[in-house]
Amino acid sequence: MPFAIELYFDERTEALIKAIWEKLAEKGVSDRLLKKGTRPHVALAVFEDADAGELAYWLRHMARDQTPVEARFEALGTYCSADGVLFLVPVVSPRLFLLHSTVIKGLNSLAQGLKETCRPNRFVPHCTIAYGLDKETLSKAVALFSNRALPIVGHFNRIGLFDLARNEDRCVYAFQKDSSVAADLQRAL
């Protein structure tokens, strides 16, 4: 059964990205992501099979050691393929790079069939904002963006296991080591 490990955003950033999806639907570009009912995310890994229980256990423990990671989108991207995908391109900070490396290292013993484009030195992180576009519609979508739309700056604050066959979350864990919460606790004590 195919799975993805996905990073999810803080509420404000998620709302901003959903607003982009809504604007693209309103302008007749695509409403597929809205209809699909998915949430905005960046997939760290996509793979063919794994024991979901083992992965959930590993993700829960890994998330406890993470603090939120900056999610900064400075550019739009598309693949040079017939898929017609338009996406936001995150800046790959050292923390995002390290988190991806940690996930891939953990998956080496837990998952089979890791997608080549998720492997180190091949990874292209992205947050899809429209897909299934023909060339004309893709050009129209790019033209809708103005200098005011980007950058988008927020945080990745949760990680989850997504079941691609069922189109549903198996588990989602918050990053536990929130530095602002830790600082507040320290002051309270």
Kinemage of the C-alpha trace (Angstrom):
@kinemage 1
@onewidth
@group {chain A} dominant
@subgroup {mainchain}
@vectorlist {calphas} color= white
{ca met a 1} P 0.000 0.000 0.000
{ca pro a 2} L 1.525 3.384 -0.979
{ca phe a 3} L 2.185 6.004 1.688
{ca ala a 4} L 3.652 9.477 2.026
{ca ile a 5} L 5.268 11.196 4.967
{ca glu a 6} L 4.065 14.771 4.867
{ca leu a 7} L 4.832 18.012 6.646
{ca tyr a 8} L 1.851 20.154 7.622
{ca phe a 9} L 1.656 23.873 8.300
{ca asp a 10} L 0.615 26.113 11.149
{ca glu a 11} L -3.013 27.290 10.842
{ca arg a 12} L -2.201 30.701 9.349
{ca thr a 13} L 0.052 29.299 6.620
{ca glu a 14} L -2.422 26.532 5.810
{ca ala a 15} L -5.186 29.149 5.462
{ca leu a 16} L -3.013 31.259 3.113
{ca ile a 17} L -2.331 28.275 0.855
{ca lys a 18} L -5.992 27.221 0.856
{ca ala a 19} L -6.872 30.790 -0.131
{ca ile a 20} L -4.576 30.367 -3.157
{ca trp a 21} L -6.403 27.111 -4.036
{ca glu a 22} L -9.739 28.954 -3.737
{ca lys a 23} L -8.539 31.847 -5.907
{ca leu a 24} L -7.292 29.423 -8.578
{ca ala a 25} L -10.689 27.662 -8.517
{ca glu a 26} L -12.530 30.998 -8.696
{ca lys a 27} L -10.452 32.013 -11.735
{ca gly a 28} L -11.228 28.717 -13.497
{ca val a 29} L -7.721 27.271 -13.237
{ca ser a 30} L -8.413 24.188 -11.098
{ca asp a 31} L -10.560 23.123 -8.154
{ca arg a 32} L -9.107 19.605 -7.893
{ca leu a 33} L -7.309 20.125 -4.581
{ca leu a 34} L -10.426 21.632 -3.005
{ca lys a 35} L -12.596 18.754 -4.238
{ca lys a 36} L -10.039 16.163 -3.165
{ca gly a 37} L -10.320 17.410 0.401
{ca thr a 38} L -6.609 17.208 1.083
{ca arg a 39} L -4.674 19.694 3.178
{ca pro a 40} L -1.680 21.732 2.038
{ca his a 41} L 1.562 19.875 2.684
{ca val a 42} L 5.098 19.140 1.580
{ca ala a 43} L 5.814 15.433 1.133
{ca leu a 44} L 9.193 14.378 2.495
{ca ala a 45} L 8.892 10.828 1.182
{ca val a 46} L 6.610 8.709 -0.986
{ca phe a 47} L 6.995 4.939 -0.945
{ca glu a 48} L 5.203 1.765 -1.999
{ca asp a 49} L 4.849 -0.219 1.207
{ca ala a 50} L 5.500 -0.290 4.949
{ca asp a 51} L 3.967 -1.435 8.197
{ca ala a 52} L 1.777 1.542 9.120
{ca gly a 53} L 1.947 0.715 12.841
{ca glu a 54} L 5.744 0.671 12.899
{ca leu a 55} L 5.877 3.929 10.941
{ca ala a 56} L 3.384 5.611 13.262
{ca tyr a 57} L 5.420 4.557 16.289
{ca trp a 58} L 8.650 5.847 14.728
{ca leu a 59} L 7.045 9.148 13.602
{ca arg a 60} L 5.574 9.795 17.056
{ca his a 61} L 8.981 9.444 18.678
{ca met a 62} L 10.758 11.416 15.967
{ca ala a 63} L 8.230 14.286 16.227
{ca arg a 64} L 8.909 14.616 19.970
{ca asp a 65} L 12.463 15.703 19.190
{ca gln a 66} L 11.502 18.323 16.593
{ca thr a 67} L 10.764 22.008 16.859
{ca pro a 68} L 8.679 23.762 14.197
{ca val a 69} L 10.641 24.351 10.988
{ca glu a 70} L 10.353 27.564 9.008
{ca ala a 71} L 8.271 27.187 5.857
{ca arg a 72} L 9.324 29.962 3.486
{ca phe a 73} L 8.017 29.999 -0.081
{ca glu a 74} L 9.765 32.429 -2.411
{ca ala a 75} L 8.985 31.013 -5.867
{ca leu a 76} L 6.593 29.062 -8.067
{ca gly a 77} L 7.663 25.915 -9.859
{ca thr a 78} L 6.411 23.413 -12.381
{ca tyr a 79} L 7.660 20.134 -13.742
{ca cys a 80} L 8.710 19.890 -17.376
{ca ser a 81} L 6.212 17.110 -18.003
{ca ala a 82} L 2.705 16.535 -19.269
{ca asp a 83} L 1.332 16.501 -15.697
{ca gly a 84} L 0.653 20.237 -15.584
{ca val a 85} L 1.600 20.719 -11.927
{ca leu a 86} L 2.080 24.162 -10.379
{ca phe a 87} L 3.639 24.358 -6.942
{ca leu a 88} L 5.127 26.629 -4.321
{ca val a 89} L 8.855 26.086 -3.837
{ca pro a 90} L 10.085 26.148 -0.247
{ca val a 91} L 13.500 27.450 0.644
{ca val a 92} L 15.490 24.410 1.792
{ca ser a 93} L 16.885 25.636 5.069
{ca pro a 94} L 19.465 23.578 6.964
{ca arg a 95} L 16.656 22.470 9.347
{ca leu a 96} L 14.398 21.321 6.479
{ca phe a 97} L 17.339 19.513 4.881
{ca leu a 98} L 18.162 17.784 8.181
{ca leu a 99} L 14.523 16.799 8.765
{ca his a 100} L 14.317 15.269 5.281
{ca ser a 101} L 17.578 13.387 5.898
{ca thr a 102} L 16.274 12.096 9.244
{ca val a 103} L 13.082 10.825 7.628
{ca ile a 104} L 14.896 9.119 4.749
{ca lys a 105} L 17.381 7.495 7.136
{ca gly a 106} L 14.531 6.187 9.300
{ca leu a 107} L 12.665 4.851 6.268
{ca asn a 108} L 15.663 2.780 5.133
{ca ser a 109} L 14.673 0.035 7.574
{ca leu a 110} L 10.917 0.704 7.671
{ca ala a 111} L 9.713 1.193 4.090
{ca gln a 112} L 10.080 -0.369 0.673
{ca gly a 113} L 9.954 1.260 -2.738
{ca leu a 114} L 11.022 4.815 -1.916
{ca lys a 115} L 10.276 7.050 -4.897
{ca glu a 116} L 13.516 8.135 -6.600
{ca thr a 117} L 12.562 11.820 -6.497
{ca cys a 118} L 12.488 11.652 -2.681
{ca arg a 119} L 16.033 10.404 -2.314
{ca pro a 120} L 18.823 12.722 -1.166
{ca asn a 121} L 20.324 14.735 -4.030
{ca arg a 122} L 17.131 14.182 -6.077
{ca phe a 123} L 14.568 15.658 -3.667
{ca val a 124} L 12.456 18.543 -4.988
{ca pro a 125} L 10.299 19.708 -2.094
{ca his a 126} L 7.108 21.419 -3.157
{ca cys a 127} L 3.575 22.323 -2.097
{ca thr a 128} L 1.178 21.633 -4.959
{ca ile a 129} L -1.316 24.416 -5.660
{ca ala a 130} L -2.792 23.026 -8.903
{ca tyr a 131} L -2.390 19.956 -11.088
{ca gly a 132} L -3.744 18.435 -14.296
{ca leu a 133} L -3.280 21.711 -16.154
{ca asp a 134} L -2.764 22.046 -19.875
{ca lys a 135} L -0.042 24.473 -21.031
{ca glu a 136} L -2.450 27.361 -21.569
{ca thr a 137} L -4.067 26.997 -18.145
{ca leu a 138} L -0.669 26.598 -16.482
{ca ser a 139} L 0.451 29.893 -18.055
{ca lys a 140} L -2.776 31.549 -16.890
{ca ala a 141} L -2.183 30.289 -13.343
{ca val a 142} L 1.369 31.648 -13.243
{ca ala a 143} L 0.133 35.023 -14.513
{ca leu a 144} L -2.335 35.255 -11.608
{ca phe a 145} L 0.516 35.542 -9.129
{ca ser a 146} L 1.734 39.000 -8.346
{ca asn a 147} L 4.642 40.243 -6.316
{ca arg a 148} L 2.233 40.427 -3.364
{ca ala a 149} L 1.506 36.668 -3.328
{ca leu a 150} L 5.020 35.645 -2.353
{ca pro a 151} L 6.853 35.195 -0.119
{ca ile a 152} L 4.702 33.128 2.190
{ca val a 153} L 6.409 32.583 5.530
{ca gly a 154} L 5.168 30.282 8.265
{ca his a 155} L 6.081 27.009 9.914
{ca phe a 156} L 5.850 23.291 9.478
{ca asn a 157} L 4.636 22.170 12.886
{ca arg a 158} L 3.278 18.656 12.301
{ca ile a 159} L 4.297 15.511 10.456
{ca gly a 160} L 2.035 12.726 9.321
{ca leu a 161} L 1.691 9.420 7.564
{ca phe a 162} L -0.713 9.692 4.637
{ca asp a 163} L -2.302 6.624 3.058
{ca leu a 164} L -2.281 7.359 -0.679
{ca ala a 165} L -4.588 4.447 -1.574
{ca arg a 166} L -7.298 5.574 0.869
{ca asn a 167} L -6.584 9.312 0.543
{ca glu a 168} L -6.537 9.721 4.327
{ca asp a 169} L -4.255 10.463 7.239
{ca arg a 170} L -3.095 7.440 9.216
{ca cys a 171} L -1.548 9.595 11.937
{ca val a 172} L -0.419 13.189 12.490
{ca tyr a 173} L 1.967 14.269 15.236
{ca ala a 174} L 2.807 17.770 16.404
{ca phe a 175} L 6.416 18.736 16.817
{ca gln a 176} L 6.755 18.630 20.596
{ca lys a 177} L 9.855 20.704 21.217
{ca asp a 178} L 8.215 24.030 20.441
{ca ser a 179} L 10.894 26.508 21.414
{ca ser a 180} L 8.360 29.218 22.375
{ca val a 181} L 6.459 26.778 24.611
{ca ala a 182} L 9.731 25.639 26.196
{ca ala a 183} L 10.693 29.257 26.856
{ca asp a 184} L 7.262 29.989 28.385
{ca leu a 185} L 7.570 26.936 30.640
{ca gln a 186} L 11.055 27.993 31.686
{ca arg a 187} L 9.786 31.468 32.651
{ca ala a 188} L 6.829 29.980 34.570
{ca leu a 189} L 9.126 27.794 36.670
